[in-house]
Amino acid sequence: MTGLLHCTDYRHRQRGAATLLMTMGLLLGMSITLLYLNRNLVIEQKAAANQIRATLALEMAEAGLEWATGMLNTAQHIDASCALAGGSTHSFRRQYLQTNWGQDTTVATEVAPASTSYPGCKLDGNTWTCSCPDPSVSGATVPSPNDSHLPGFSVAFLSTNDPEAVRIVATGCTAQAGACTPANSGASDANATVSAILKLRRLPRATPTAALSCGNSCTVGDAYTLLNQDLASGGLVANAGGAINLASATTLISIPGQPGTTAIASHDGALSALSSSDPHCNQSTLFTSFFGSTLTQYARAPMTKTIADCGAAGSCTALVDAAFAEGWRVFYFPNGFARDNSSANLGSANDPVALVSSNGFNLNGNFTVYGMLFNNDASVTDLKSGNAHIRGTLVTCADYSDDGTGTLTYDASVMQALQRSTGSLVRVPGSWTDRCRASKEIPPTISCS
């Protein structure tokens, strides 16, 4: 009996050992499985982290495109931090896109992008810190940020075959040491480059071909002078939907060989039709035909400065001159516009203005206004004492009358400068691409396909 008990105990011990071996085998298998699963989890985590960085870099690049588009369509001057109305004497567009501004009125407003400077921003939570270095300083680039752990972007500008279009190349980076420029983008955890072409939408969309254009009648009094020696426009000095009434002392000067009296066109059917469709000029179709928008859209445009208190010359002059100094060139005056002898010139031949009034113009003094004046109301446009000169063109929705001794000169170069300097830059559909590459040179060579 005792022997049987010993045998029984031995068999039980053998079964315990087998269980232990089986358990250890199961544990080993589970460990291998867990190690494999953990390896896959680590790989997925790394892939997800890389995806987050790549997405962040792409979003930074897209933000760069939108930021540059908005800045190019902002009239005000900027400082070194891209802040508006700063100490600089140029807007973002003139500083980076039209760098030859002021050198020659025939080319100054064409695209001539800066190639050594890269404006850009860093994002810290909900705060943007931006830099707009001076492109006239040799080798100027976006300064390195103090915090290298912040994502950011920079933008570069490339000329195209179109003198009124530009390609924006935006480089976005995740956290990196140094600036996120095309030549330095490899220093970041991830980077992306996107590009799009912006095309100028001219303002005004179409220009008159006469020094003076009236929806209804034009009445020119006293010793006023109308001048147009532009061959392309045919030397037309006055164009009206109704009659053109000239005082005996009025001087008409057209292209050489063409008498001034033959350079007027009264009872123009097209002007008459536009004017008669809105006789009170509340929503002038004549305005829309030139500016390509309604008066309301024009007044609300980001490039337009609205000044309501401009009925008196003293207050109006100060307000307009202050706005001009800030960079504004497109104006809307809902209650009229007045300027007198105490005023200096407004604008210049290659830096003209667009003045739109809903209650007439009153110019009294010895000064010159460069650009286009549009009177959207049926009230009288009054040019009185002194010799106020207008170089560009003047259009009234309805009737026009003056009793001044100044000069109204049609200037095609002024109108071209106005269109290119005050128009909006809009994205060309289908021009977006992420197939841009930059060399490591400074400045880099950037190519897009």
C-alpha positions as CSV (number, residue, x, y, z in Angstrom):
1,M,0.0,0.0,0.0
2,T,2.8,2.3,0.8
3,G,4.5,1.7,-2.5
4,L,1.3,2.5,-4.4
5,L,1.1,5.8,-2.5
6,H,4.6,6.6,-3.5
7,C,3.8,5.9,-7.2
8,T,0.7,8.0,-7.0
9,D,2.7,10.9,-5.6
10,Y,5.3,10.6,-8.3
11,R,2.8,10.7,-11.0
12,H,1.2,13.8,-9.6
13,R,4.6,15.5,-9.5
14,Q,5.1,14.6,-13.1
15,R,1.9,16.2,-14.1
16,G,2.8,19.5,-12.3
17,A,6.1,19.8,-14.2
18,A,4.3,19.4,-17.5
19,T,1.9,22.1,-16.5
20,L,4.8,24.4,-15.6
21,L,6.5,23.8,-18.9
22,M,3.3,24.4,-20.8
23,T,2.7,27.7,-18.8
24,M,6.2,28.9,-19.5
25,G,5.7,28.1,-23.2
26,L,2.4,30.1,-23.2
27,L,4.2,33.0,-21.5
28,L,7.0,32.9,-24.0
29,G,4.5,32.9,-26.8
30,M,2.5,35.8,-25.3
31,S,5.7,37.7,-24.7
32,I,6.8,37.3,-28.4
33,T,3.3,38.4,-29.4
34,L,3.4,41.4,-27.2
35,L,6.8,42.3,-28.4
36,Y,5.6,42.1,-32.0
37,L,2.5,44.2,-31.2
38,N,4.6,46.7,-29.4
39,R,6.9,47.0,-32.4
40,N,3.9,47.7,-34.6
41,L,2.6,50.2,-32.1
42,V,5.9,52.0,-32.1
43,I,6.0,52.1,-35.9
44,E,2.5,53.4,-36.0
45,Q,3.3,56.1,-33.5
46,K,6.3,57.2,-35.5
47,A,4.2,57.2,-38.7
48,A,1.5,59.2,-37.0
49,A,4.0,61.7,-35.6
50,N,5.6,62.0,-39.1
51,Q,2.1,62.5,-40.6
52,I,1.4,65.2,-38.0
53,R,4.6,67.0,-38.8
54,A,4.1,66.7,-42.6
55,T,0.5,68.0,-42.2
56,L,1.7,70.9,-40.0
57,A,4.4,71.9,-42.5
58,L,1.8,71.8,-45.4
59,E,-0.6,73.9,-43.4
60,M,2.2,76.4,-42.6
61,A,3.0,76.6,-46.3
62,E,-0.7,77.2,-47.1
63,A,-0.9,79.8,-44.4
64,G,2.1,81.5,-46.1
65,L,0.3,81.7,-49.4
66,E,-2.8,83.2,-47.8
67,W,-0.7,85.6,-45.7
68,A,1.3,86.9,-48.7
69,T,-1.9,87.3,-50.7
70,G,-3.5,89.4,-48.0
71,M,-0.4,91.5,-47.5
72,L,0.0,92.1,-51.2
73,N,-3.6,93.5,-51.2
74,T,-3.0,95.8,-48.2
75,A,-2.4,99.4,-49.1
76,Q,-0.8,100.6,-45.9
77,H,2.9,100.9,-45.3
78,I,4.7,98.3,-43.2
79,D,7.6,98.2,-40.8
80,A,10.3,95.5,-40.2
81,S,7.8,93.4,-38.2
82,C,5.2,93.6,-41.1
83,A,3.0,95.8,-38.9
84,L,0.7,98.2,-40.8
85,A,1.3,102.0,-40.9
86,G,4.8,101.5,-39.5
87,G,8.0,103.6,-40.1
88,S,8.6,102.2,-43.6
89,T,7.9,104.2,-46.7
90,H,6.6,101.2,-48.7
91,S,3.7,98.9,-48.7
92,F,4.3,95.1,-48.7
93,R,3.6,95.0,-52.5
94,R,6.1,97.7,-53.4
95,Q,8.7,96.4,-51.0
96,Y,8.7,92.8,-52.4
97,L,6.9,92.8,-55.7
98,Q,7.4,96.2,-57.4
99,T,10.9,96.9,-56.2
100,N,11.7,99.3,-59.1
101,W,8.9,101.6,-58.0
102,G,9.6,105.2,-58.9
103,Q,12.5,104.6,-61.3
104,D,10.6,104.9,-64.5
105,T,6.8,105.5,-65.0
106,T,6.7,103.1,-67.9
107,V,8.0,100.1,-66.0
108,A,7.9,101.0,-62.3
109,T,4.7,99.3,-61.6
110,E,5.5,96.1,-63.4
111,V,6.4,93.0,-61.4
112,A,10.1,93.0,-60.3
113,P,10.2,90.7,-57.2
114,A,12.8,90.8,-54.5
115,S,15.0,87.7,-54.7
116,T,17.3,88.0,-51.6
117,S,14.7,88.6,-48.8
118,Y,12.1,86.2,-47.5
119,P,9.3,87.7,-45.4
120,G,7.7,85.2,-43.0
121,C,6.1,84.4,-39.7
122,K,6.4,82.1,-36.7
123,L,3.4,80.7,-34.8
124,D,3.4,80.7,-31.0
125,G,0.0,79.4,-29.9
126,N,-2.4,82.0,-31.2
127,T,0.2,84.7,-31.8
128,W,2.1,85.3,-35.0
129,T,5.5,86.9,-35.0
130,C,6.5,88.2,-38.4
131,S,9.5,89.6,-40.1
132,C,9.7,91.8,-43.3
133,P,13.4,92.4,-43.9
134,D,14.5,95.2,-46.2
135,P,15.2,93.7,-49.6
136,S,17.6,96.6,-50.5
137,V,20.0,95.3,-47.8
138,S,22.3,92.8,-49.5
139,G,21.8,89.2,-48.3
140,A,18.8,90.1,-46.0
141,T,16.8,87.1,-45.0
142,V,14.3,86.2,-42.3
143,P,16.0,86.5,-39.0
144,S,16.3,83.3,-36.9
145,P,13.7,83.2,-34.2
146,N,14.6,83.0,-30.6
147,D,12.5,79.9,-30.1
148,S,13.4,77.0,-32.4
149,H,10.4,74.9,-31.4
150,L,7.8,77.0,-33.2
151,P,6.4,76.2,-36.7
152,G,6.6,78.9,-39.3
153,F,6.8,79.9,-43.0
154,S,8.5,82.2,-45.4
155,V,7.5,83.3,-48.9
156,A,9.5,84.0,-52.0
157,F,8.3,85.7,-55.2
158,L,9.1,84.7,-58.8
159,S,8.4,86.7,-61.9
160,T,6.4,85.1,-64.8
161,N,6.1,85.9,-68.4
162,D,3.2,88.2,-67.5
163,P,4.3,91.7,-66.2
164,E,1.1,91.8,-64.2
165,A,1.4,88.4,-62.5
166,V,3.7,86.8,-59.9
167,R,4.3,83.3,-58.5
168,I,4.3,83.0,-54.8
169,V,6.4,80.2,-53.3
170,A,5.6,79.5,-49.7
171,T,7.8,77.2,-47.6
172,G,6.3,75.8,-44.4
173,C,8.4,74.2,-41.6
174,T,7.8,72.5,-38.3
175,A,10.0,73.1,-35.3
176,Q,13.5,74.0,-36.5
177,A,16.6,75.9,-35.5
178,G,16.9,79.0,-37.8
179,A,14.6,80.6,-40.3
180,C,12.2,78.6,-42.5
181,T,13.7,79.7,-45.8
182,P,14.0,77.6,-49.0
183,A,17.7,77.2,-48.5
184,N,17.3,76.3,-44.8
185,S,14.2,74.1,-44.8
186,G,16.2,70.9,-44.4
187,A,16.9,71.9,-40.8
188,S,13.3,71.3,-39.8
189,D,11.6,68.1,-38.7
190,A,9.4,68.4,-41.7
191,N,8.9,70.9,-44.5
192,A,6.6,71.6,-47.4
193,T,6.6,73.9,-50.4
194,V,3.5,75.1,-52.2
195,S,3.0,77.7,-54.9
196,A,0.4,79.7,-56.8
197,I,0.2,82.4,-59.4
198,L,-1.5,85.7,-58.6
199,K,-2.8,88.0,-61.4
200,L,-3.6,91.6,-61.2
201,R,-7.2,92.6,-61.3
202,R,-6.9,96.2,-62.5
203,L,-8.5,99.2,-60.9
204,P,-10.2,100.7,-62.7
205,R,-10.9,97.8,-65.0
206,A,-11.3,100.1,-68.0
207,T,-10.1,103.6,-68.5
208,P,-11.8,106.5,-70.4
209,T,-10.3,107.6,-73.6
210,A,-11.0,111.3,-73.0
211,A,-9.7,113.9,-70.6
212,L,-13.3,114.6,-69.6
213,S,-16.2,112.1,-69.8
214,C,-19.8,113.1,-68.8
215,G,-22.8,110.8,-68.6
216,N,-25.0,113.7,-69.6
217,S,-23.8,117.2,-70.5
218,C,-20.4,118.8,-70.1
219,T,-20.2,122.5,-69.5
220,V,-16.7,124.0,-69.4
221,G,-16.5,127.6,-68.3
222,D,-14.0,130.4,-68.1
223,A,-10.4,129.9,-69.3
224,Y,-10.2,126.2,-68.5
225,T,-8.0,123.9,-70.6
226,L,-8.7,120.4,-71.8
227,L,-5.7,118.5,-73.1
228,N,-5.1,115.1,-74.6
229,Q,-2.1,114.4,-76.8
230,D,-2.2,110.6,-76.4
231,L,-2.2,109.0,-79.9
232,A,-3.7,105.7,-78.7
233,S,-6.8,107.5,-77.5
234,G,-7.1,109.6,-80.6
235,G,-6.5,112.8,-78.7
236,L,-10.2,113.0,-77.5
237,V,-10.5,115.9,-75.0
238,A,-14.2,115.6,-74.1
239,N,-16.8,112.9,-74.5
240,A,-20.5,113.3,-73.3
241,G,-23.8,111.5,-73.5
242,G,-25.4,114.8,-74.0
243,A,-24.2,118.2,-75.2
244,I,-20.8,119.7,-74.7
245,N,-20.9,123.5,-73.9
246,L,-17.6,125.4,-74.1
247,A,-16.9,129.0,-73.0
248,S,-15.2,131.3,-75.5
249,A,-12.1,131.3,-73.4
250,T,-11.9,127.5,-73.1
251,T,-8.7,125.9,-74.6
252,L,-8.8,122.5,-76.3
253,I,-5.5,120.9,-77.1
254,S,-5.3,117.6,-79.0
255,I,-2.7,115.6,-80.9
256,P,-0.5,117.5,-83.3
257,G,-2.4,118.2,-86.6
258,Q,-5.9,117.8,-85.1
259,P,-7.8,121.0,-84.1
260,G,-9.1,120.9,-80.6
261,T,-12.7,121.6,-81.8
262,T,-12.7,118.3,-83.6
263,A,-11.5,116.4,-80.6
264,I,-14.9,116.4,-78.8
265,A,-17.6,113.8,-79.0
266,S,-21.1,114.9,-77.9
267,H,-24.3,112.8,-77.7
268,D,-22.4,109.6,-77.3
269,G,-25.0,106.8,-77.4
270,A,-23.1,104.4,-75.1
271,L,-22.5,107.1,-72.4
272,S,-26.1,108.2,-72.7
273,A,-27.4,104.7,-72.3
274,L,-25.3,104.1,-69.2
275,S,-26.3,107.4,-67.6
276,S,-30.0,107.2,-68.4
277,S,-30.2,103.7,-66.9
278,D,-29.6,105.3,-63.5
279,P,-30.3,109.0,-63.7
280,H,-29.8,109.7,-60.0
281,C,-26.5,107.8,-60.0
282,N,-27.4,105.8,-56.9
283,Q,-25.9,102.6,-58.3
284,S,-24.2,104.0,-61.3
285,T,-23.9,101.6,-64.2
286,L,-21.4,104.1,-65.6
287,F,-19.2,103.5,-62.5
288,T,-19.5,99.8,-62.9
289,S,-18.5,99.9,-66.6
290,F,-15.2,101.5,-65.6
291,F,-14.5,100.0,-62.2
292,G,-15.9,96.5,-62.7
293,S,-17.8,96.6,-59.4
294,T,-20.7,98.4,-57.8
295,L,-20.1,101.5,-55.7
296,T,-20.8,99.5,-52.5
297,Q,-18.3,96.8,-53.4
298,Y,-15.7,99.5,-54.2
299,A,-16.3,101.2,-50.9
300,R,-15.9,98.0,-49.0
301,A,-12.8,96.8,-50.8
302,P,-9.7,96.3,-48.6
303,M,-7.7,98.7,-50.7
304,T,-10.3,101.6,-50.4
305,K,-10.1,104.3,-47.7
306,T,-13.5,105.8,-47.0
307,I,-13.4,109.4,-45.6
308,A,-16.8,110.8,-44.7
309,D,-15.8,114.2,-43.4
310,C,-14.4,115.7,-46.6
311,G,-16.9,118.4,-47.4
312,A,-14.7,121.2,-46.0
313,A,-11.3,121.8,-47.6
314,G,-9.5,122.3,-44.3
315,S,-10.5,119.1,-42.6
316,C,-10.5,117.1,-45.8
317,T,-7.0,118.0,-46.8
318,A,-5.5,116.9,-43.5
319,L,-7.4,113.6,-43.5
320,V,-6.5,112.7,-47.1
321,D,-2.9,113.7,-46.8
322,A,-2.6,111.6,-43.6
323,A,-4.1,108.6,-45.3
324,F,-1.9,109.1,-48.3
325,A,1.2,109.1,-46.0
326,E,0.0,105.8,-44.6
327,G,-0.1,104.2,-48.0
328,W,-3.7,104.6,-49.1
329,R,-4.2,105.4,-52.8
330,V,-7.9,104.5,-53.4
331,F,-10.4,106.8,-51.8
332,Y,-14.2,107.0,-51.4
333,F,-15.9,110.2,-50.3
334,P,-19.6,109.7,-49.5
335,N,-20.2,113.3,-48.6
336,G,-18.0,115.1,-51.2
337,F,-14.4,116.1,-51.7
338,A,-12.8,119.5,-51.2
339,R,-9.3,120.8,-51.6
340,D,-8.0,124.4,-51.6
341,N,-5.0,126.7,-51.9
342,S,-3.4,125.5,-48.7
343,S,-3.0,122.0,-50.2
344,A,0.0,120.4,-51.8
345,N,-0.1,118.1,-54.8
346,L,-1.9,114.8,-54.3
347,G,-0.2,111.8,-55.8
348,S,2.5,111.8,-58.5
349,A,2.9,110.6,-62.1
350,N,3.9,107.1,-61.0
351,D,2.1,107.1,-57.7
352,P,-1.5,108.3,-58.6
353,V,-4.8,108.1,-56.7
354,A,-8.3,107.0,-57.4
355,L,-10.9,109.5,-56.0
356,V,-14.6,108.6,-56.1
357,S,-17.1,111.0,-54.6
358,S,-20.9,110.7,-54.2
359,N,-21.4,114.4,-53.7
360,G,-19.1,116.2,-56.1
361,F,-15.6,117.7,-56.2
362,N,-14.6,121.2,-55.2
363,L,-11.0,122.0,-56.2
364,N,-9.8,125.6,-55.4
365,G,-6.1,126.3,-55.6
366,N,-2.8,126.0,-57.3
367,F,-2.0,122.3,-57.0
368,T,-2.1,119.1,-59.1
369,V,-4.0,115.9,-58.6
370,Y,-2.6,112.8,-60.3
371,G,-5.1,110.0,-61.1
372,M,-8.7,109.4,-61.8
373,L,-11.6,111.4,-60.4
374,F,-15.1,109.9,-60.6
375,N,-18.1,111.9,-59.4
376,N,-20.9,109.3,-58.9
377,D,-23.6,112.0,-58.1
378,A,-25.5,114.3,-60.4
379,S,-24.2,117.4,-58.6
380,V,-21.9,119.9,-60.2
381,T,-18.2,119.4,-60.2
382,D,-16.7,122.8,-59.4
383,L,-13.2,124.0,-60.2
384,K,-12.9,127.6,-59.1
385,S,-10.1,129.9,-58.2
386,G,-6.5,129.3,-58.9
387,N,-5.1,126.8,-61.3
388,A,-6.0,123.4,-60.1
389,H,-4.6,120.8,-62.4
390,I,-5.8,117.2,-62.9
391,R,-3.4,114.7,-64.7
392,G,-5.2,111.5,-65.5
393,T,-8.9,111.7,-66.3
394,L,-12.2,113.0,-64.8
395,V,-15.6,111.2,-65.2
396,T,-19.0,112.3,-64.0
397,C,-22.0,110.0,-63.8
398,A,-24.4,112.8,-65.0
399,D,-23.7,116.5,-65.6
400,Y,-20.5,118.4,-65.3
401,S,-19.8,122.1,-64.9
402,D,-16.8,124.2,-63.9
403,D,-15.9,127.8,-63.8
404,G,-12.2,127.5,-63.1
405,T,-8.9,128.3,-64.9
406,G,-7.1,125.1,-64.4
407,T,-6.0,122.3,-66.7
408,L,-7.4,118.8,-67.2
409,T,-4.9,116.5,-68.9
410,Y,-5.5,113.0,-70.1
411,D,-2.3,111.0,-69.2
412,A,-2.2,107.4,-70.3
413,S,1.0,106.7,-68.2
414,V,-0.7,107.9,-65.1
415,M,-3.7,105.7,-65.8
416,Q,-1.5,102.7,-66.3
417,A,0.3,103.3,-63.1
418,L,-3.0,103.7,-61.3
419,Q,-4.3,100.4,-62.6
420,R,-1.2,98.4,-61.6
421,S,-0.6,100.1,-58.3
422,T,-4.2,100.0,-56.9
423,G,-5.6,96.8,-58.4
424,S,-6.1,93.6,-56.4
425,L,-4.0,90.5,-56.9
426,V,-6.2,87.3,-57.2
427,R,-5.2,83.7,-57.4
428,V,-5.2,82.2,-60.9
429,P,-7.4,79.0,-60.9
430,G,-5.4,75.9,-61.5
431,S,-2.0,77.5,-60.7
432,W,-1.6,75.9,-57.3
433,T,1.2,73.3,-57.1
434,D,3.3,71.5,-54.5
435,R,6.0,70.6,-57.1
436,C,8.4,73.4,-56.3
437,R,12.1,72.7,-55.5
438,A,14.7,75.1,-54.2
439,S,18.5,74.8,-54.4
440,K,20.6,75.3,-51.3
441,E,22.2,78.5,-52.7
442,I,21.6,81.9,-51.1
443,P,19.5,83.1,-52.8
444,P,18.3,79.8,-54.0
445,T,17.1,78.9,-57.4
446,I,13.5,77.9,-57.2
447,S,11.8,75.9,-60.0
448,C,8.2,74.9,-60.1
449,S,6.3,72.5,-62.4
